[in-house]
Amino acid sequence: MSGFIVVLTTADSKETLVRISKFLVERKLAACCQISSPIESFYIYKNKFENTKEWLCIIKTHKNLFDEVQKVIKSLHTYETPEIIQINIEDGDVNYLNWMKEALKL
């Protein structure tokens, strides 16, 4: 079974990620979303060094839904350029992957 992915995004508020997560799961675009405790991010944006507290959201979905997931993140996110990274799931527990398949709009 292949085609499942994890999408990562970060935000400066937990509330933004809760809104995105609820939207994705309710519409069966994500099987599960997990929001981590605050993390500290270091980066350069618009030629300026930034050090910010952010929350990380791990979105479990399928590659066939990635474009829709990306559109939702961009439409509900507060950042001008949100992080949206796709990571392929190479393998996993067959029962969990079957659950993901049932939970998604495939």
N, C-alpha and C positions, 0 to 999 in steps of 0.2 A: 504494500500500500504506500503510495507516494503522493507528493503534491502538497502535503501539509507544510505550513510555514509558521514562523513566529515573526511578528512585526513589533519593533520597538519604537516608542516615542517618549519624549519627556515634556514636562510642562513646569511652569513656575508655581502652579497651584494644584493641589489634589483635586479640587472641585472641577477643574477643566477636564482632568482625566476621568473622573467619575462620570461626568456628562457624556464624554466620548464612549466610555466603556458600556454604559447603559444603552446608548443608542445602538452600538454594534451588536451587543448580545441580544437585545430585544428584536432586532431585525434579522437575526441569524447570520450576521456577517462575521461574527466571532463566536467560537465555542466557549471561550473563557478569556477574561482580561484580569490581569493581576497588577495591582498598583503597589509599588515598594515604598518604604520609608524614604524620607528625604535623602538625597545624595548630593554631593558637592561636585559641580562641573566647572572645569577650567577650559576656556576656549577664546579664540579671537574672532570677533564679529564686527564687521564694518571698520576694520583696522584698529579695534579697541580690545584690549585684554579684558575678559569678563571672568568673574568668579561668582557663581550663583548657586543657590539652593534650589534643587529641582526634584520632582518626583518622576519615577520611571514606570511606564506602563508596558507590560508584556501582553501582547495580543496573539492568541492562538487561532489560526484560521487556515484557509486553503489558498493556494496561489491563484486559483480561478476567481477568488473574491478580492484579490489585492487591490485592483483598481478602485473598486467601490470603497474598500476600507480607507484607502489613501484619500479619496474625495471627502469622506466623512471627517477624517482627522483634520484636513485642511479647512473644512467649512466650520468646524466647531472649536478649533484651536485659537488661542490668543496670540501665538507667535506669528510673525511675518513669514519666517522660514522654519517650520517645525521639523524636528528630526523624524524621519519616516524611513526605517531600515527594515528590509526583509531578509530573514535568515531561513534557509531550507532546513526542514526536519528530515534528516537522512533515514532515521529508523526510530522506532519507539514501540512501546507495549501495544500489541494488536488490539487488546480490549479498549485501551485509552483512545487509540486512533479510530476505532469503530465508533466510540462514543462521540468523538469530534465530528465524524462524518454525519452522524444522526443529528447532531446539534446545529449543523450548518445548513445554509440555503444552497445545497449543491444539486 
